[in-house]
Amino acid sequence: MYYIGLSLMRRNDLDGALKYFKKAEEGSLVLDKDEETGFFVNTILYIANIYEKQDNKKLAISYYNKCLKMKEYDNSHSKASSSLKRLKQQ
């Protein structure tokens, strides 16, 4: 699901990408319950990015905050923090 979402996001099919990332999130909640993987962290970050691009500020902020509560992976906290700062300045 993750890679399908990533491919669709790169093609700018945000609705399609969101659908698959949400499925990846559901799967990660089951599979990664002991430890958050990079896939799970990135999924949450990508969902936040999509909501931001769709001008759904409330859900974007919610998912960026969710990312900050997760394990740090590949600068995920820095990316989420800078996105939150940008959204709050709008």
C-alpha positions as CSV (number, residue, x, y, z in Angstrom):
1,M,0.0,0.0,0.0
2,Y,2.8,2.4,0.9
3,Y,4.6,2.2,-2.4
4,I,1.3,2.5,-4.4
5,G,0.6,5.7,-2.4
6,L,4.0,7.0,-3.0
7,S,3.7,6.4,-6.7
8,L,0.3,8.1,-6.9
9,M,1.6,11.0,-4.9
10,R,4.5,11.5,-7.3
11,R,1.9,11.5,-10.1
12,N,0.1,14.2,-8.2
13,D,-3.0,11.9,-7.7
14,L,-3.4,13.1,-4.1
15,D,-6.8,11.5,-3.5
16,G,-5.6,8.2,-4.7
17,A,-2.3,8.5,-2.8
18,L,-4.2,9.4,0.4
19,K,-6.4,6.3,0.0
20,Y,-3.4,4.0,-0.1
21,F,-1.5,5.8,2.6
22,K,-4.5,5.5,4.9
23,K,-4.5,1.7,4.2
24,A,-0.8,1.6,4.9
25,E,-1.4,3.5,8.2
26,E,-4.0,0.9,9.2
27,G,-1.6,-2.0,8.4
28,S,1.2,-0.3,10.3
29,L,-1.0,0.0,13.4
30,V,-1.2,-3.8,13.4
31,L,2.2,-4.8,12.1
32,D,4.3,-2.1,13.8
33,K,2.6,-2.2,17.2
34,D,5.8,-3.1,19.0
35,E,8.1,-0.6,17.2
36,E,7.3,2.1,14.7
37,T,9.1,1.5,11.4
38,G,10.3,4.1,8.9
39,F,7.5,3.1,6.7
40,F,5.0,4.0,9.4
41,V,6.6,7.3,10.2
42,N,6.9,8.3,6.5
43,T,3.3,7.3,5.9
44,I,2.1,9.7,8.6
45,L,4.3,12.4,7.2
46,Y,3.0,11.9,3.7
47,I,-0.6,11.9,4.8
48,A,0.1,15.3,6.5
49,N,1.8,16.6,3.3
50,I,-1.2,15.6,1.3
51,Y,-3.7,17.2,3.6
52,E,-1.6,20.3,3.5
53,K,-1.6,20.3,-0.3
54,Q,-5.4,19.9,-0.2
55,D,-5.7,22.9,2.1
56,N,-7.0,20.8,4.9
57,K,-5.0,22.6,7.5
58,K,-6.7,21.0,10.5
59,L,-5.9,17.4,9.5
60,A,-2.5,18.4,8.3
61,I,-1.6,19.9,11.7
62,S,-3.1,16.8,13.4
63,Y,-0.9,14.4,11.3
64,Y,2.2,16.6,11.7
65,N,1.7,16.5,15.5
66,K,1.2,12.7,15.3
67,C,4.5,12.4,13.5
68,L,6.3,14.4,16.2
69,K,5.0,11.9,18.8
70,M,6.5,9.0,16.8
71,K,10.1,7.8,16.7
72,E,12.5,10.1,14.7
73,Y,13.2,8.7,11.3
74,D,15.2,10.4,8.5
75,N,14.6,13.9,9.8
76,S,10.9,13.3,10.2
77,H,10.7,15.6,13.3
78,S,12.4,18.4,11.6
79,K,10.2,18.1,8.5
80,A,7.0,18.0,10.6
81,S,8.1,20.9,12.8
82,S,9.0,23.2,9.9
83,S,5.7,22.3,8.2
84,L,3.8,23.1,11.4
85,K,5.6,26.4,11.7
86,R,4.7,27.3,8.1
87,L,1.0,26.3,8.6
88,K,0.7,28.4,11.8
89,Q,2.1,31.5,10.0
90,Q,-0.7,31.3,7.3
